[in-house]
Amino acid sequence: MALQRLDALVILTLTGEGFERRGGGGSGYIKETHLGQLSPHPEVIWTVSPALSLDFLVNQDFLELVNGLESDFERQYVSQQVEGKSDRVLVVGLHTDNLTSIRFADGLAEISRLIETAGGKVLQTIKQKRHRIHPQTVVGDGKVEEIALAAQTLGANLIVFDRDLSPSQVRNLETRIGIRILDRTEVILDIFAQRAQSSAGKLQVELAQLEYMMPRLAGRGQAMSRLGGGIGTRGPGETKLETERRTIQKRISHLQQQVNQLQAHRSRLRQQRQHREVPSIAIVGYTNAGKSTLLNVLTNAEVYTADQLFATLDPTTRRLQITDPATAKMFSVLLTDTVGFIHELPPPLVDAFRATLEEVTEADALLHLVDLSHPAWESQIRSVMSILSEMAIAPGPALIAFNKVDLVDPDTLNLAQEEFPQALFISAQERLGLETLRQRLAQLVVYATSPRQNYLNQPHLN
């Protein structure tokens, strides 16, 4: 009934005696009737009446019945809206043959965390296992119907898939389900739109969103409104997304020019730092690994920190005084907090944030920070290493430091120590192991900058 947009359904039972239709089929007289209808109650999807007489059914005012149902559904919807302004999200996960069970579970946990970071509330997760993705609807036809029924039953106003969707898949799903459909990349872009504070960050986010939305403009806003706010609607805005492609393309070209200028500006700043022979270390790692917290603790910076994914986007550089292990002299290094990485970082973000990501490739060395308390820490290490290997310029040598060791059990700690015997184990929040970290950073800088001409002996660095 929900899929066919029916308000009520009449069921007739026959006596089996009396008049018989030519060609067979149901025969007899109407014995009793039942009236089925959808229910706005969250725990009861539909109701079926007790046996009714035909006279009662004939005299039933169906217009009044339908109007009453609509009023009940409207009151239920309004009460859901009053509960909170956050989007009510239904998550859909597809387990294909190329995913392990662990990787699939980690992906679902991550997309739920991303939705919460974006301000949404996950009501339920629907899973399906298929050999491959359905080319039109991602999941099978039966699962699409299940998603539609679950969305109506739970009062969801947004459905998020745990993977990237093609424009045609989004249109097909929105047409069949009647609710906004977002993919993983769109949720990440929305978080970036909320987190961007500097003009450079906002510039790069708008470019990433427009480049991602460009092939998805056809059909958007026709079947359903995307005004009203919520996940996936922040950033460049409805007016930009629904204007002519030519106008949007001009805007993208203009933004790309500004990003190029930003890239050139940051390149000049890096050249000035290199001219002064000040070594630099970039802190890299999976999102929410604790990079900003570590920068604050080591350099007394005041970078925003929170237990959220992508809490900070803009790179922050601060001076750190460390001791040369050979001469025992103090010297300065520049420590840069970079944007967090994530599994399969969306290509639009990689392209738009190339000016920011160059802070990684231009650094003399890297400090790879890992959240050891995360269940998928091994997978996160592989994701970060994969992103670093795909950069146009190979980054410098890296030191791995496992963070949040105060939150892990001994078995996990022993496993990490066996797999990464050269790594450091610290807790930025509890200030554990920081002195050893400073010593290892000094050794790393000496090794990374050894071709330079005795920079440690420069008077202005001592």
Beta strands, then each sheet from edge to edge (+ up, - down):
strand 1: 8-14
strand 2: 30-38
strand 3: 46-48
strand 4: 88-95
strand 5: 121-129
strand 6: 158-161
strand 7: 180-182
strand 8: 280-285
strand 9: 316-323
strand 10: 330-337
strand 11: 365-371
strand 12: 398-403
strand 13: 424-425
sheet 1: 1+ 2- 3+
sheet 2: 5+ 4+ 6+ 7+
sheet 3: 9+ 10- 8- 11- 12- 13-
end
